[in-house]
Amino acid sequence: MVKLGHYFEGDQSCFRVFAPHRKTVEVELNNGKVKIPLSLGDDGYWTGSCKQLHEGSLYWIILDGERSYPDPASKYQPFGVHGGSMVVSPRKCDHSSWHGVKIEDAVIYELHIGTFTPEGTLRAAEKKLSHLAELGINVIELMPIAEFPGNYDWGYDGVFLYALESSYGNYEDLTSFIEAAHKLGIAVINDVVYNHFGPEGNYSGFYARYTKNADTPWGSVINFDAADSEGIREFYLGNVEWWLKDIGFDGFRLDAWAMVQDCSKSRIQREICDLAHRIGQEENRSVLMIAEHLRNNRMVTSAEPEGDGCDSQWVDDFGLAIRSTLTPDSNDRLFKSFYGFDDVVSAFKNTFVLDGTRFNYAIEDYSGTKPDGLRAEECVVYIQDHDMVGNRIEGDRFITSAGKGKTLLAAVSLFASRNVPLIFMGEEYGETNPFLFFESFSDPWLIEAVREGRKKEWQFAKIEPRDSHDVETFNDSRLDWDKLSSEENAGILKIYRQLIDLKKKKFIGCAGDDGQYEVSSGDHTLTISNGRSVVLLNYSNSVKSFETAAGYRMELSTDSANTGTELQPFSAAVLIKE
């Protein structure tokens, strides 16, 4: 890939900017006191160099001598999305003794740096890594860390895809975080947004046609197949190299992958995944590519020529089937596509519930394929994620609406699934603080438009959504680590630790030595057997009796009154073969 933006070469500071239709391009230094003219090549790139600049130097790009803009490939924006771009030279993570985590072994923890700790920084998050290691997590998925407007945001409004969000820290903080995680056996993957730019601070359109019109929830999508697309494709492939090769992440969660549109013969989706896996092979480590596709399409993980080649894909069906069964009166439009306990059984057996034979109300079509040929690790499942919590009007977590008993039943179900489990930060100890939608735009029109849009979305609800721009909405979304001192929360944490340990040791959530993994159902009950364990799940509001073979002992129970043959309402137990 070509190097973009500013980069060092020998004793020179070099610049490469894609702006094929501009007449002149200059680099501005020292508040306009120095201007470096760039030369246009046949490939649409403007290039030039100067004596090596000091790290921390700020620069701007002047287009046609009219106005200065930040660099689209800026590596750091210390003064925000409207400020100058900074010269940086991050140190790559040391991978000499690190080989990554394979997707079939992954236990994923999704976290948002800004609300994970009171400080909301990478350095503060690093201090919590021991908690995650003791929990048994071996993959951390960071919600997007690319520079976004203001100091707080979910991250999906990023506009400088190469730049680390400055409110989270600097590159030394990021490298330290990743290396500390590796020492604890934890991989770190980055949630990247390759389907759109955020609505404020996106200056890419002044350089080239980075986007094209499309019918999506956020409007334009990235231009991967129209005029100027050659340079745009290189921009995104270069971004893959930047985060994986130059920084050292262990892979990506690919946001809204179905919204990446490319009609080229060589589809960008496959090029991105192939490049990522080549980097992993060259560096002798596992690089994980996990798509948030949400269309239940087996081709997302297919190695066939027309497949995307991802390692796995997020599947909402498992969590939504369970949630809609346990909290059927909850105000969640996503539940409309699910019909109750039978879908829970189907999710255990097939993972895909919405397989093209049923209308999907979330996206208003019949999308989905049969899961034929899919391996268990090709699907990531969860009871809640940032969307399932944050897109609810009160940002309430599952435990808030369902209570402790049903939450633990859902947790046992999650880890008893053969698929890759993911938990959302705080879930492991029963966090009840909400995770709300928040942003810190500076454009008054945009702020008001977001407010009105959310009011319209929830116009039929009995309450109004919280003001997403209010800093208290952000503050109220932080985890409350003091809850761990509570006996009840500590008890929940203990059960999550046990479940993850059982999952990693292949007692639950996997086939036995002879490939056995049997799911049998009764009247709102499930029994999952693999020859090593029996998992009993009672999804009813009455005591249920189970028949279990001799030679099994109770290893875990979500209700102290449970036995090996009888379960209390909405409870679960794990029996291990003696």
HUJOQUI-V733625 format. One record per pair of residues at least 6 apart in sequence whose ideal C-beta (glycine too) atoms are under 8 Angstrom apart, sorted by sequence separation. I is the first residue (numbers start at 1). GAP is how many residues later the second one is. If there is no record, write none. Layout:
BEGIN
[[I GAP] [I GAP]]
END
This chain:
BEGIN
[[7 6] [8 6] [19 6] [28 6] [29 6] [40 6] [41 6] [53 6] [62 6] [63 6] [77 6] [114 6] [118 6] [164 6] [168 6] [181 6] [182 6] [204 6] [205 6] [213 6] [214 6] [223 6] [243 6] [254 6] [262 6] [280 6] [301 6] [302 6] [303 6] [324 6] [347 6] [354 6] [359 6] [360 6] [382 6] [389 6] [415 6] [425 6] [441 6] [458 6] [467 6] [483 6] [484 6] [502 6] [503 6] [511 6] [520 6] [521 6] [528 6] [529 6] [538 6] [562 6] [567 6] [6 7] [7 7] [28 7] [29 7] [39 7] [61 7] [62 7] [70 7] [77 7] [113 7] [117 7] [148 7] [158 7] [164 7] [181 7] [197 7] [204 7] [213 7] [214 7] [244 7] [262 7] [280 7] [293 7] [299 7] [300 7] [301 7] [302 7] [323 7] [328 7] [346 7] [359 7] [360 7] [389 7] [414 7] [426 7] [458 7] [466 7] [502 7] [503 7] [510 7] [519 7] [520 7] [527 7] [528 7] [561 7] [6 8] [17 8] [27 8] [38 8] [39 8] [60 8] [61 8] [77 8] [78 8] [113 8] [116 8] [117 8] [132 8] [149 8] [212 8] [224 8] [244 8] [260 8] [279 8] [299 8] [300 8] [301 8] [324 8] [358 8] [360 8] [371 8] [389 8] [398 8] [399 8] [402 8] [439 8] [457 8] [519 8] [527 8] [554 8] [559 8] [6 9] [7 9] [26 9] [27 9] [38 9] [39 9] [60 9] [61 9] [76 9] [77 9] [113 9] [116 9] [146 9] [148 9] [211 9] [212 9] [223 9] [224 9] [243 9] [260 9] [291 9] [299 9] [301 9] [323 9] [357 9] [389 9] [398 9] [414 9] [441 9] [455 9] [484 9] [499 9] [518 9] [519 9] [520 9] [526 9] [527 9] [528 9] [554 9] [559 9] [562 9] [564 9] [5 10] [26 10] [38 10] [60 10] [61 10] [75 10] [76 10] [117 10] [144 10] [145 10] [148 10] [149 10] [155 10] [164 10] [178 10] [211 10] [212 10] [222 10] [277 10] [291 10] [300 10] [301 10] [343 10] [356 10] [358 10] [388 10] [455 10] [466 10] [518 10] [526 10] [527 10] [536 10] [554 10] [3 11] [5 11] [26 11] [27 11] [37 11] [60 11] [70 11] [74 11] [75 11] [117 11] [143 11] [144 11] [147 11] [148 11] [177 11] [211 11] [212 11] [276 11] [301 11] [324 11] [356 11] [357 11] [424 11] [439 11] [454 11] [517 11] [518 11] [525 11] [526 11] [553 11] [562 11] [564 11] [4 12] [5 12] [15 12] [25 12] [26 12] [36 12] [59 12] [70 12] [74 12] [76 12] [113 12] [116 12] [143 12] [144 12] [146 12] [147 12] [210 12] [211 12] [224 12] [240 12] [257 12] [277 12] [301 12] [323 12] [328 12] [356 12] [398 12] [517 12] [518 12] [525 12] [536 12] [552 12] [559 12] [3 13] [4 13] [24 13] [25 13] [36 13] [70 13] [75 13] [146 13] [147 13] [197 13] [210 13] [276 13] [300 13] [325 13] [354 13] [355 13] [356 13] [384 13] [516 13] [517 13] [525 13] [526 13] [558 13] [2 14] [4 14] [36 14] [70 14] [71 14] [111 14] [144 14] [146 14] [197 14] [209 14] [212 14] [222 14] [320 14] [324 14] [354 14] [355 14] [356 14] [384 14] [454 14] [516 14] [524 14] [525 14] [534 14] [557 14] [558 14] [25 15] [70 15] [75 15] [146 15] [152 15] [196 15] [320 15] [325 15] [338 15] [355 15] [383 15] [516 15] [524 15] [525 15] [534 15] [557 15] [558 15] [146 16] [147 16] [151 16] [273 16] [297 16] [324 16] [325 16] [352 16] [355 16] [411 16] [451 16] [524 16] [548 16] [557 16] [146 17] [147 17] [148 17] [209 17] [272 17] [291 17] [320 17] [321 17] [337 17] [352 17] [437 17] [451 17] [514 17] [523 17] [548 17] [556 17] [557 17] [22 18] [146 18] [147 18] [209 18] [210 18] [254 18] [316 18] [320 18] [325 18] [352 18] [450 18] [451 18] [512 18] [513 18] [534 18] [546 18] [547 18] [556 18] [145 19] [146 19] [147 19] [199 19] [209 19] [291 19] [296 19] [324 19] [325 19] [352 19] [450 19] [511 19] [512 19] [513 19] [525 19] [527 19] [533 19] [546 19] [554 19] [555 19] [20 20] [145 20] [196 20] [208 20] [209 20] [289 20] [290 20] [293 20] [294 20] [351 20] [508 20] [510 20] [512 20] [524 20] [545 20] [546 20] [554 20] [555 20] [15 21] [17 21] [25 21] [27 21] [29 21] [195 21] [289 21] [290 21] [291 21] [292 21] [293 21] [294 21] [296 21] [317 21] [337 21] [350 21] [523 21] [525 21] [527 21] [545 21] [546 21] [554 21] [555 21] [196 22] [210 22] [289 22] [290 22] [291 22] [292 22] [294 22] [321 22] [322 22] [337 22] [352 22] [447 22] [508 22] [522 22] [533 22] [544 22] [553 22] [15 23] [27 23] [109 23] [145 23] [196 23] [197 23] [208 23] [209 23] [288 23] [289 23] [290 23] [291 23] [321 23] [337 23] [351 23] [407 23] [543 23] [544 23] [552 23] [553 23] [20 24] [22 24] [29 24] [60 24] [61 24] [196 24] [208 24] [252 24] [288 24] [290 24] [337 24] [383 24] [508 24] [543 24] [552 24] [19 25] [58 25] [59 25] [60 25] [196 25] [197 25] [210 25] [251 25] [321 25] [322 25] [336 25] [337 25] [351 25] [507 25] [508 25] [543 25] [552 25] [553 25] [18 26] [58 26] [59 26] [109 26] [195 26] [196 26] [317 26] [321 26] [336 26] [404 26] [506 26] [507 26] [543 26] [551 26] [552 26] [18 27] [19 27] [35 27] [58 27] [59 27] [195 27] [334 27] [352 27] [383 27] [397 27] [508 27] [542 27] [548 27] [551 27] [17 28] [18 28] [29 28] [58 28] [59 28] [109 28] [194 28] [333 28] [334 28] [351 28] [383 28] [399 28] [437 28] [441 28] [541 28] [16 29] [17 29] [29 29] [57 29] [58 29] [107 29] [108 29] [111 29] [113 29] [145 29] [318 29] [333 29] [397 29] [398 29] [437 29] [439 29] [440 29] [538 29] [540 29] [541 29] [16 30] [17 30] [29 30] [56 30] [57 30] [107 30] [109 30] [111 30] [112 30] [113 30] [317 30] [351 30] [383 30] [397 30] [436 30] [438 30] [439 30] [537 30] [538 30] [540 30] [15 31] [16 31] [28 31] [56 31] [107 31] [108 31] [109 31] [110 31] [111 31] [112 31] [161 31] [237 31] [383 31] [399 31] [437 31] [438 31] [440 31] [502 31] [536 31] [538 31] [539 31] [15 32] [27 32] [28 32] [55 32] [56 32] [106 32] [107 32] [108 32] [109 32] [111 32] [113 32] [120 32] [161 32] [236 32] [240 32] [244 32] [277 32] [321 32] [382 32] [399 32] [400 32] [436 32] [438 32] [538 32] [14 33] [15 33] [27 33] [28 33] [54 33] [55 33] [105 33] [106 33] [108 33] [110 33] [318 33] [320 33] [381 33] [399 33] [538 33] [14 34] [15 34] [27 34] [28 34] [53 34] [55 34] [237 34] [241 34] [245 34] [257 34] [317 34] [347 34] [397 34] [400 34] [440 34] [538 34] [14 35] [26 35] [27 35] [158 35] [229 35] [233 35] [237 35] [240 35] [244 35] [250 35] [251 35] [254 35] [257 35] [258 35] [273 35] [274 35] [317 35] [389 35] [397 35] [438 35] [537 35] [13 36] [25 36] [26 36] [32 36] [155 36] [224 36] [225 36] [236 36] [240 36] [244 36] [250 36] [251 36] [252 36] [254 36] [256 36] [257 36] [258 36] [273 36] [315 36] [317 36] [381 36] [388 36] [397 36] [437 36] [438 36] [536 36] [12 37] [13 37] [25 37] [101 37] [156 37] [224 37] [225 37] [250 37] [251 37] [252 37] [253 37] [254 37] [255 37] [258 37] [270 37] [273 37] [315 37] [317 37] [385 37] [397 37] [436 37] [535 37] [536 37] [12 38] [13 38] [24 38] [25 38] [101 38] [114 38] [155 38] [159 38] [221 38] [222 38] [224 38] [225 38] [233 38] [237 38] [241 38] [245 38] [250 38] [251 38] [252 38] [253 38] [254 38] [256 38] [270 38] [381 38] [386 38] [396 38] [397 38] [436 38] [535 38] [536 38] [12 39] [13 39] [24 39] [25 39] [26 39] [114 39] [158 39] [159 39] [221 39] [222 39] [225 39] [240 39] [251 39] [253 39] [258 39] [269 39] [270 39] [380 39] [381 39] [382 39] [384 39] [385 39] [395 39] [438 39] [535 39] [536 39] [9 40] [11 40] [12 40] [13 40] [24 40] [28 40] [158 40] [221 40] [224 40] [269 40] [379 40] [380 40] [381 40] [382 40] [383 40] [384 40] [394 40] [395 40] [436 40] [534 40] [535 40] [11 41] [22 41] [23 41] [24 41] [140 41] [157 41] [159 41] [160 41] [267 41] [379 41] [380 41] [381 41] [382 41] [395 41] [436 41] [533 41] [534 41] [22 42] [112 42] [156 42] [157 42] [159 42] [194 42] [376 42] [377 42] [380 42] [382 42] [394 42] [395 42] [434 42] [435 42] [525 42] [533 42] [2 43] [112 43] [157 43] [159 43] [216 43] [244 43] [257 43] [376 43] [377 43] [384 43] [433 43] [434 43] [533 43] [8 44] [17 44] [19 44] [159 44] [224 44] [376 44] [383 44] [433 44] [532 44] [533 44] [145 45] [159 45] [194 45] [214 45] [389 45] [390 45] [433 45] [532 45] [121 46] [122 46] [123 46] [140 46] [142 46] [144 46] [145 46] [146 46] [316 46] [389 46] [390 46] [391 46] [433 46] [531 46] [6 47] [120 47] [121 47] [122 47] [126 47] [138 47] [139 47] [140 47] [142 47] [144 47] [146 47] [192 47] [214 47] [390 47] [433 47] [120 48] [121 48] [129 48] [138 48] [139 48] [140 48] [141 48] [142 48] [143 48] [144 48] [431 48] [432 48] [507 48] [137 49] [138 49] [139 49] [140 49] [142 49] [144 49] [149 49] [386 49] [431 49] [123 50] [126 50] [139 50] [141 50] [148 50] [122 51] [126 51] [129 51] [133 51] [149 51] [192 51] [257 51] [432 51] [113 52] [121 52] [122 52] [125 52] [129 52] [132 52] [133 52] [149 52] [431 52] [6 53] [114 53] [123 53] [133 53] [148 53] [190 53] [257 53] [426 53] [430 53] [502 53] [17 54] [18 54] [114 54] [122 54] [123 54] [126 54] [130 54] [132 54] [334 54] [425 54] [429 54] [502 54] [17 55] [113 55] [122 55] [129 55] [429 55] [17 56] [254 56] [257 56] [296 56] [129 57] [498 57] [499 57] [296 58] [430 58] [498 58] [190 59] [296 59] [430 59] [189 60] [192 60] [194 60] [195 60] [196 60] [251 60] [296 60] [323 60] [332 60] [429 60] [188 61] [189 61] [190 61] [191 61] [192 61] [194 61] [195 61] [253 61] [322 61] [323 61] [331 61] [429 61] [495 61] [188 62] [189 62] [190 62] [191 62] [192 62] [193 62] [195 62] [319 62] [331 62] [430 62] [187 63] [189 63] [190 63] [192 63] [193 63] [196 63] [318 63] [319 63] [429 63] [430 63] [495 63] [187 64] [189 64] [191 64] [195 64] [315 64] [317 64] [318 64] [319 64] [428 64] [429 64] [6 65] [195 65] [312 65] [313 65] [314 65] [315 65] [318 65] [319 65] [323 65] [348 65] [393 65] [428 65] [5 66] [81 66] [194 66] [311 66] [312 66] [313 66] [314 66] [315 66] [319 66] [351 66] [508 66] [5 67] [80 67] [81 67] [311 67] [312 67] [313 67] [429 67] [507 67] [4 68] [5 68] [6 68] [81 68] [294 68] [295 68] [312 68] [314 68] [320 68] [348 68] [351 68] [393 68] [428 68] [4 69] [5 69] [6 69] [80 69] [178 69] [294 69] [319 69] [344 69] [348 69] [394 69] [427 69] [428 69] [507 69] [5 70] [77 70] [80 70] [178 70] [297 70] [299 70] [347 70] [393 70] [76 71] [178 71] [296 71] [297 71] [298 71] [314 71] [327 71] [330 71] [395 71] [175 72] [178 72] [295 72] [296 72] [297 72] [298 72] [316 72] [393 72] [394 72] [502 72] [74 73] [174 73] [175 73] [295 73] [296 73] [298 73] [301 73] [423 73] [13 74] [298 74] [327 74] [161 75] [296 75] [298 75] [323 75] [327 75] [499 75] [162 76] [171 76] [298 76] [326 76] [162 77] [301 77] [81 78] [85 78] [161 78] [194 78] [6 79] [81 79] [323 79] [327 79] [421 79] [5 80] [91 80] [162 80] [298 80] [326 80] [6 81] [8 81] [90 81] [91 81] [106 81] [88 82] [90 82] [93 82] [395 82] [421 82] [77 83] [88 83] [92 83] [326 83] [90 84] [91 84] [98 84] [101 84] [326 84] [404 84] [408 84] [411 84] [415 84] [90 85] [93 85] [94 85] [101 85] [407 85] [411 85] [414 85] [415 85] [74 86] [77 86] [80 86] [93 86] [101 86] [75 87] [76 87] [79 87] [95 87] [100 87] [323 87] [408 87] [412 87] [415 87] [72 88] [74 88] [75 88] [76 88] [78 88] [322 88] [404 88] [411 88] [415 88] [421 88] [73 89] [74 89] [75 89] [77 89] [93 89] [70 90] [76 90] [290 90] [419 90] [319 91] [322 91] [418 91] [416 92] [417 92] [418 92] [415 93] [416 93] [418 93] [76 94] [415 94] [76 95] [319 95] [318 96] [156 99] [187 99] [189 99] [318 99] [418 99] [187 101] [189 101] [318 101] [315 104] [312 108] [314 108] [139 111] [144 111] [141 112] [416 112] [413 113] [81 119] [82 119] [416 119] [81 120] [80 121] [416 121] [412 123] [413 124] [412 125] [409 128] [409 129] [331 130] [409 130] [72 131] [72 132] [70 133] [69 134] [376 134] [72 135] [69 137] [69 138] [72 138] [63 143] [63 144] [412 144] [61 146] [412 146] [101 149] [139 149] [141 149] [409 149] [100 150] [408 150] [92 153] [95 153] [405 153] [92 154] [93 154] [405 154] [92 155] [93 155] [90 156] [92 156] [5 157] [90 157] [4 158] [416 158] [413 159] [412 160] [409 161] [412 161] [73 162] [409 162] [412 162] [72 163] [408 163] [409 163] [44 164] [405 164] [406 164] [408 164] [73 165] [405 165] [405 166] [75 167] [349 170] [348 171] [345 174] [345 176] [348 178] [100 180] [341 180] [348 180] [345 181] [106 182] [344 182] [103 183] [341 183] [44 184] [102 184] [22 185] [99 185] [100 185] [101 185] [103 185] [44 186] [45 186] [99 186] [100 186] [21 187] [43 187] [44 187] [98 187] [99 187] [100 187] [101 187] [103 187] [19 188] [20 188] [43 188] [95 188] [100 188] [18 189] [19 189] [17 190] [18 190] [95 190] [344 195] [341 198] [20 208] [103 208] [103 209] [18 210] [20 211] [18 213] [326 213] [18 214] [325 214] [18 216] [18 217] [4 230] [4 231] [2 232] [154 232] [1 233] [4 234] [3 235] [1 236] [2 236] [154 236] [1 237] [1 240] [200 241] [199 242] [200 242] [143 243] [200 243] [326 244] [200 246] [199 247] [104 271] [106 271] [104 272] [108 272] [104 273] [103 274] [106 274] [112 274] [103 275] [110 275] [110 276] [141 281] [157 282] [154 283] [154 284] [157 284] [153 285] [154 285] [152 286] [153 286] [152 287] [153 287] [152 288] [150 289] [151 289] [149 290] [150 290] [149 291] [150 291] [149 292] [150 292] [135 293] [149 293] [116 309] [115 310] [108 312] [110 312] [107 313] [108 313] [109 313] [110 313] [112 313] [106 314] [107 314] [108 314] [109 314] [110 314] [111 314] [108 315] [110 315] [104 316] [109 316] [103 317] [152 319] [115 320] [152 322] [112 323] [128 353] [120 358] [135 358] [115 359] [82 360] [114 360] [118 360] [117 361] [135 361] [136 361] [115 362] [116 362] [117 362] [135 362] [115 363] [116 363] [118 363] [134 363] [137 363] [115 364] [117 364] [136 364] [135 365] [136 365] [138 366] [136 367] [136 368] [107 393] [107 396] [107 397] [105 399]]
END
